[in-house]
Amino acid sequence: SGGFVDPFDEAAASVWWRGLAPALADGSMVLLVARHRDGRVVGTAQLHPSPKANQWYRADVAKLLVHRDARGQGIATTLMAAIEAEAVAAGRSLLVLDTAEGSSSDRLYRRLGWIPFGIVPEYASYPDRSLCDVVFFWKKLGPIPAA
């Protein structure tokens, strides 16, 4: 669901995506997109470096989304590798994320070496508003950089 609930039409999507502009402009978020050869956006992922002074080395990964017609082609794996590279370039060596337990994303993160550290029952909902359990993951990309 990526945090979205039905109905989520084109107007709502436009408002949501345009709402990212301030964070992109001030550098408080990194947004990556994957494009098909024809130019269509088929995937996206976000990196949110922690703004907290005592977490200068940490970031959250969010909104890994791949269009259903483009799944199974390695796009999510490529986006995650790119997000991790962006994190390292930004001096962030500890990443965290969450996803619906048992989902394809859950399996992907485990395959990519992410470590689950807890499940929160009924933490989020699917687009149809039915509740789902969420698993939280972490991944260390290297030593903690000096502050």
C-alpha positions in Angstrom: 0.0 0.0 0.0 2.9 2.3 0.6 0.8 4.3 3.0 -2.1 5.0 0.6 -5.7 4.1 1.0 -8.6 3.8 -1.4 -9.9 5.9 -3.0 -6.5 7.3 -4.2 -7.2 8.9 -7.5 -4.9 10.9 -9.8 -5.7 14.2 -8.1 -4.8 12.8 -4.7 -1.6 11.3 -6.1 -0.7 14.6 -7.7 -1.2 16.4 -4.3 0.9 13.8 -2.5 3.8 13.9 -5.0 3.8 17.7 -5.2 3.9 17.7 -1.4 7.4 16.2 -1.6 8.9 19.3 -3.3 9.9 21.2 -0.2 11.9 18.2 1.2 13.5 17.6 -2.1 14.4 21.3 -2.4 16.0 21.5 1.0 17.8 18.2 0.8 16.0 16.6 3.6 14.9 13.7 1.3 16.4 11.9 -1.6 14.0 10.6 -4.2 15.1 8.0 -6.8 13.0 6.9 -9.8 13.4 4.0 -12.2 12.3 4.6 -15.8 11.4 2.2 -18.5 13.2 2.6 -21.8 10.2 4.6 -23.1 10.6 7.1 -20.3 7.7 6.0 -18.0 8.4 5.9 -14.3 8.1 2.3 -13.2 9.6 2.6 -9.7 10.7 4.9 -6.9 12.3 4.9 -3.5 13.0 7.5 -0.9 15.8 8.1 1.6 15.1 10.3 4.7 18.2 11.2 6.6 17.5 11.7 10.3 17.4 15.4 11.2 18.2 14.6 14.8 21.6 15.7 16.1 22.2 12.5 17.9 21.4 10.4 14.7 23.7 12.0 12.2 24.6 8.6 10.8 21.1 7.2 10.4 18.4 7.4 7.7 15.0 5.8 6.9 14.1 4.2 3.6 10.6 4.7 2.5 8.2 4.3 -0.4 9.9 1.6 -2.4 7.3 1.3 -5.1 7.4 -0.7 -8.4 4.5 -0.6 -10.9 2.9 -4.0 -11.0 3.5 -4.3 -14.7 7.3 -3.9 -14.1 7.7 -6.3 -11.2 10.0 -9.3 -11.4 12.6 -7.4 -13.5 15.0 -6.5 -10.7 13.8 -2.9 -10.4 13.3 -3.0 -6.6 16.7 -4.6 -6.1 18.3 -1.9 -8.3 16.5 0.9 -6.4 17.5 -0.5 -3.0 21.2 -0.7 -4.1 21.0 2.9 -5.3 19.3 4.0 -2.1 22.1 2.3 -0.1 24.7 4.0 -2.3 23.0 7.4 -1.7 23.0 6.8 2.0 26.7 6.0 2.1 27.5 9.1 0.0 25.5 11.2 2.5 27.4 9.7 5.4 24.6 7.5 6.6 25.6 4.0 7.6 22.5 2.7 9.5 19.2 2.4 7.7 15.8 1.4 8.9 12.5 0.6 7.1 9.2 -1.1 7.6 6.9 -3.2 5.5 3.8 -5.4 5.7 4.8 -8.8 7.2 4.8 -11.6 4.7 4.7 -9.3 1.7 6.9 -9.5 -1.4 8.8 -6.5 0.1 9.3 -8.4 3.3 10.9 -11.3 1.3 13.0 -8.8 -0.8 14.5 -7.1 2.2 15.4 -10.4 3.8 17.0 -11.5 0.6 19.0 -8.2 0.4 20.5 -8.7 3.9 18.2 -6.5 5.9 17.7 -7.7 9.5 14.2 -7.9 11.0 14.0 -6.5 14.6 10.3 -6.5 15.4 6.7 -6.9 14.3 4.0 -4.5 15.4 0.5 -6.0 15.1 -2.0 -4.0 13.1 0.5 -1.1 12.7 -0.8 -0.1 9.2 -3.5 -0.9 6.7 -3.7 -2.0 3.1 -5.4 0.2 0.6 -8.8 -1.4 1.4 -8.2 -0.3 5.1 -7.9 -3.9 6.4 -5.1 -3.9 9.0 -1.8 -5.6 8.6 1.1 -6.4 10.8 4.3 -4.6 10.0 7.9 -5.8 10.3 10.7 -3.4 11.0 14.2 -3.9 9.5 17.7 -2.4 9.9 20.8 -2.6 7.8 24.3 -1.4 8.6 26.3 -0.3 5.6 29.6 0.3 7.3 31.2 2.0 10.3 29.5 4.9 11.9 31.1 8.0 10.4 32.5 10.7 12.6 30.0 13.4 13.6 
